[in-house]
């Protein structure tokens, strides 16, 4: 029954977010990109990491982390409303202009690394069952990542981001459907085991957990991509939909962690996505497939979202001398350079 309900929930949500009138609305289209970037595979790994560090207080730590992220989002929203209007008027020698350019260069590098990392992780994940020998593994993974980046870049050759947004929408629809299925499966497990004792780890609260908590901020950020979508959406829309993306992602993170409560003792010993895979198979063996699909779709959608953010950033850095197509080509070249000249996992 758990698997059947999980499949129904996944299909229903994916269908709704793909074919409904709501899915075609401007508000949802503008929400998808920051949402895709926020919900990478972080929603799968945060639970085990927080359970290990904070024990049964993991959900409180998650709430604190999301509150910090929302405060950072408020700063970005302030910049959308106020700084965007000032920036084009600044002279090249203005100290604020120099500070902005320095920050933009650093962010461009960060986006390039992020896209390379997400896609390299996706390639490694999908290649694992193929049994490719170790000596060819790295080369094949780099080729796969390069091909994906080039395919995404070709979607911008029309001169706008609509086609690449469609790719983001498709991957996010699948990802949210999978998440809905996982939540439904966990919810049914809860409902059918009322009154069963919970084996919770002890609560652990200490100052030493703060650095780890702040380090996890990277798993709940990504909303800043709204800042660089000005060619497609006005300021009011981007501010509003960034909030929507943060609200929805926060609800998903908290719901997932809350429903994992009976498994926190196992979760604190889990390692990454593989650990969550083991936990979900305790609920129902077939739910492991949901975790695998969720992990792959999360990496792809996050990479697409960061590509959109990176392209928009390049347009702004060039003071609009680059069009969308040229900006994406430049951003893609940076990501490909990261793939071939460095190890994205180490970076």
DAHU-V379040 format. One record per residue. N is the residue number from 1. RES is the residue in three letters. PHI is phi in radians with two decimals (none if undefined). Layout:
n: <N | N>
res: <RES | RES>
phi: <PHI | PHI>
This chain:
n: <1 | 2 | 3 | 4 | 5 | 6 | 7 | 8 | 9 | 10 | 11 | 12 | 13 | 14 | 15 | 16 | 17 | 18 | 19 | 20 | 21 | 22 | 23 | 24 | 25 | 26 | 27 | 28 | 29 | 30 | 31 | 32 | 33 | 34 | 35 | 36 | 37 | 38 | 39 | 40 | 41 | 42 | 43 | 44 | 45 | 46 | 47 | 48 | 49 | 50 | 51 | 52 | 53 | 54 | 55 | 56 | 57 | 58 | 59 | 60 | 61 | 62 | 63 | 64 | 65 | 66 | 67 | 68 | 69 | 70 | 71 | 72 | 73 | 74 | 75 | 76 | 77 | 78 | 79 | 80 | 81 | 82 | 83 | 84 | 85 | 86 | 87 | 88 | 89 | 90 | 91 | 92 | 93 | 94 | 95 | 96 | 97 | 98 | 99 | 100 | 101 | 102 | 103 | 104 | 105 | 106 | 107 | 108 | 109 | 110 | 111 | 112 | 113 | 114 | 115 | 116 | 117 | 118 | 119 | 120 | 121 | 122 | 123 | 124 | 125 | 126 | 127 | 128 | 129 | 130 | 131 | 132 | 133 | 134 | 135 | 136 | 137 | 138 | 139 | 140 | 141 | 142 | 143 | 144 | 145 | 146 | 147 | 148 | 149 | 150 | 151 | 152 | 153 | 154 | 155 | 156 | 157 | 158 | 159 | 160 | 161 | 162 | 163 | 164 | 165 | 166 | 167 | 168 | 169 | 170 | 171 | 172 | 173 | 174 | 175 | 176 | 177 | 178 | 179 | 180 | 181 | 182 | 183 | 184 | 185 | 186 | 187 | 188 | 189 | 190 | 191 | 192 | 193 | 194 | 195 | 196 | 197 | 198 | 199 | 200 | 201 | 202 | 203 | 204 | 205 | 206 | 207 | 208 | 209 | 210 | 211 | 212 | 213 | 214 | 215 | 216 | 217 | 218 | 219 | 220 | 221 | 222 | 223 | 224 | 225 | 226 | 227 | 228 | 229 | 230 | 231 | 232 | 233 | 234 | 235 | 236 | 237 | 238 | 239 | 240 | 241 | 242 | 243 | 244 | 245 | 246 | 247 | 248 | 249 | 250 | 251 | 252 | 253 | 254 | 255 | 256 | 257 | 258 | 259 | 260 | 261 | 262 | 263 | 264 | 265 | 266 | 267 | 268 | 269 | 270 | 271 | 272 | 273 | 274 | 275 | 276 | 277 | 278 | 279 | 280 | 281 | 282 | 283 | 284 | 285 | 286 | 287 | 288 | 289 | 290 | 291 | 292 | 293 | 294 | 295 | 296 | 297 | 298 | 299 | 300 | 301 | 302 | 303 | 304 | 305 | 306 | 307 | 308 | 309 | 310 | 311 | 312 | 313 | 314 | 315 | 316 | 317 | 318 | 319 | 320 | 321 | 322 | 323 | 324 | 325 | 326 | 327 | 328 | 329 | 330 | 331 | 332 | 333 | 334 | 335 | 336 | 337 | 338 | 339 | 340 | 341 | 342 | 343 | 344 | 345 | 346 | 347>
res: <UNK | UNK | UNK | UNK | UNK | UNK | UNK | UNK | UNK | UNK | UNK | UNK | UNK | UNK | UNK | UNK | UNK | UNK | UNK | UNK | UNK | UNK | UNK | UNK | UNK | UNK | UNK | UNK | UNK | UNK | UNK | UNK | UNK | UNK | UNK | UNK | UNK | UNK | UNK | UNK | UNK | UNK | UNK | UNK | UNK | UNK | UNK | UNK | UNK | UNK | UNK | UNK | UNK | UNK | UNK | UNK | UNK | UNK | UNK | UNK | UNK | UNK | UNK | UNK | UNK | UNK | UNK | UNK | UNK | UNK | UNK | UNK | UNK | UNK | UNK | UNK | UNK | UNK | UNK | UNK | UNK | UNK | UNK | UNK | UNK | UNK | UNK | UNK | UNK | UNK | UNK | UNK | UNK | UNK | UNK | UNK | UNK | UNK | UNK | UNK | UNK | UNK | UNK | UNK | UNK | UNK | UNK | UNK | UNK | UNK | UNK | UNK | UNK | UNK | UNK | UNK | UNK | UNK | UNK | UNK | UNK | UNK | UNK | UNK | UNK | UNK | UNK | UNK | UNK | UNK | UNK | UNK | UNK | UNK | UNK | UNK | UNK | UNK | UNK | UNK | UNK | UNK | UNK | UNK | UNK | UNK | UNK | UNK | UNK | UNK | UNK | UNK | UNK | UNK | UNK | UNK | UNK | UNK | UNK | UNK | UNK | UNK | UNK | UNK | UNK | UNK | UNK | UNK | UNK | UNK | UNK | UNK | UNK | UNK | UNK | UNK | UNK | UNK | UNK | UNK | UNK | UNK | UNK | UNK | UNK | UNK | UNK | UNK | UNK | UNK | UNK | UNK | UNK | UNK | UNK | UNK | UNK | UNK | UNK | UNK | UNK | UNK | UNK | UNK | UNK | UNK | UNK | UNK | UNK | UNK | UNK | UNK | UNK | UNK | UNK | UNK | UNK | UNK | UNK | UNK | UNK | UNK | UNK | UNK | UNK | UNK | UNK | UNK | UNK | UNK | UNK | UNK | UNK | UNK | UNK | UNK | UNK | UNK | UNK | UNK | UNK | UNK | UNK | UNK | UNK | UNK | UNK | UNK | UNK | UNK | UNK | UNK | UNK | UNK | UNK | UNK | UNK | UNK | UNK | UNK | UNK | UNK | UNK | UNK | UNK | UNK | UNK | UNK | UNK | UNK | UNK | UNK | UNK | UNK | UNK | UNK | UNK | UNK | UNK | UNK | UNK | UNK | UNK | UNK | UNK | UNK | UNK | UNK | UNK | UNK | UNK | UNK | UNK | UNK | UNK | UNK | UNK | UNK | UNK | UNK | UNK | UNK | UNK | UNK | UNK | UNK | UNK | UNK | UNK | UNK | UNK | UNK | UNK | UNK | UNK | UNK | UNK | UNK | UNK | UNK | UNK | UNK | UNK | UNK | UNK | UNK | UNK | UNK | UNK | UNK | UNK | UNK | UNK | UNK | UNK | UNK | UNK | UNK | UNK | UNK | UNK | UNK | UNK | UNK | UNK | UNK | UNK>
phi: <none | -1.04 | -1.15 | -1.07 | -1.17 | -1.09 | -1.14 | -1.04 | -1.11 | -1.11 | -1.14 | -1.09 | -1.19 | -1.07 | -1.11 | -1.03 | -1.42 | -1.85 | -2.02 | -1.32 | -1.08 | -1.02 | -1.10 | -1.68 | -1.27 | -1.06 | -1.06 | -1.24 | -1.02 | -1.32 | -1.39 | -1.04 | -1.10 | -1.09 | -1.12 | -1.08 | -1.26 | -1.17 | -1.63 | -1.48 | -1.39 | -1.03 | -1.15 | -1.52 | -1.77 | -1.09 | -0.98 | -1.04 | -1.12 | -1.23 | -1.11 | -1.16 | -1.52 | -2.04 | 1.11 | -1.26 | -1.55 | -1.01 | -1.21 | -1.19 | -1.12 | -1.10 | -1.10 | -1.12 | -1.08 | -1.18 | -1.15 | -1.10 | -1.07 | -1.16 | -1.14 | -1.11 | -1.06 | -1.10 | -1.14 | -1.09 | -1.13 | -1.06 | -1.12 | -1.05 | -1.31 | -1.89 | -1.21 | -0.99 | -1.34 | -1.53 | -0.91 | -1.12 | -1.57 | -1.32 | -1.29 | -1.09 | -1.64 | -1.17 | -0.96 | -1.15 | -1.11 | -1.11 | -1.08 | -1.13 | -1.12 | -1.08 | -1.13 | -1.17 | -1.11 | -1.10 | -1.20 | -1.07 | -1.13 | -1.08 | -1.10 | -1.06 | -1.13 | -1.08 | -1.08 | -1.08 | -1.13 | -1.03 | -1.29 | -1.16 | -1.11 | -1.06 | -1.09 | -1.08 | -1.14 | -1.35 | -1.45 | -0.94 | -1.27 | -1.42 | 1.19 | -1.22 | -1.10 | -1.03 | -1.19 | -1.78 | -1.02 | -1.08 | -1.11 | -1.10 | -1.06 | -1.11 | -1.14 | -1.04 | -1.09 | -1.08 | -1.09 | -1.09 | -1.08 | -1.14 | -1.11 | -1.11 | -1.13 | -1.10 | -1.20 | -1.72 | -1.18 | -1.30 | 1.74 | -2.47 | -1.78 | -1.04 | -1.19 | -1.25 | -1.12 | -1.06 | -1.11 | -1.10 | -1.06 | -1.09 | -1.19 | -1.20 | -1.05 | -1.13 | -1.08 | -1.18 | -1.10 | -1.11 | -1.09 | -1.05 | -1.11 | -1.10 | -1.12 | -1.11 | -1.07 | -1.14 | -1.10 | -1.15 | -1.01 | -1.03 | -1.12 | -1.61 | -2.26 | -1.10 | 1.54 | -1.26 | -1.15 | -1.72 | -1.67 | -1.73 | -1.27 | -1.14 | -1.24 | -2.21 | -2.20 | -2.70 | -1.10 | -1.17 | -1.40 | -1.12 | -0.99 | -1.13 | -1.08 | -1.18 | -1.12 | -1.32 | -0.98 | -1.11 | -1.43 | -2.13 | -1.72 | 2.20 | -1.11 | -1.17 | -1.05 | -1.03 | -1.07 | -1.93 | -1.97 | -1.15 | -1.27 | -1.97 | -2.41 | -1.30 | -1.09 | -1.05 | -1.14 | -1.17 | -1.10 | -1.11 | -1.33 | -1.12 | -1.06 | -0.97 | -1.08 | -1.22 | -1.11 | -1.14 | -1.13 | -1.10 | -1.07 | -1.16 | -1.04 | -1.19 | -1.12 | -1.10 | -1.21 | -1.09 | -1.28 | -1.44 | -0.85 | -1.10 | -1.91 | -1.07 | -1.10 | -1.26 | -1.09 | -1.18 | -1.82 | -1.36 | -2.05 | 1.02 | -1.12 | -1.07 | -1.14 | -1.13 | -1.02 | -1.10 | -1.14 | -1.14 | -1.25 | -1.21 | -1.25 | -2.85 | -0.90 | -1.19 | -1.21 | -1.04 | -1.12 | -1.06 | -1.11 | -1.10 | -1.14 | -1.08 | -1.13 | -1.15 | -1.15 | -1.15 | -1.12 | -1.15 | -1.15 | -1.16 | -1.13 | -1.10 | -1.08 | -1.22 | -1.12 | -1.11 | -1.09 | -1.13 | -1.09 | -1.09 | -1.11 | -1.09 | -1.05 | -1.23 | -1.05 | -1.40 | 0.96 | 1.15 | -1.31 | -1.68 | -1.42 | -1.04 | -1.09 | -1.13 | -1.13 | -1.20 | -1.08 | -1.10 | -1.10 | -1.16 | -1.07 | -1.09 | -1.13 | -1.12 | -1.07 | -1.09 | -1.08 | -1.55 | -1.77 | -2.41 | -1.86 | -0.95 | -1.17 | -1.26 | -1.07>
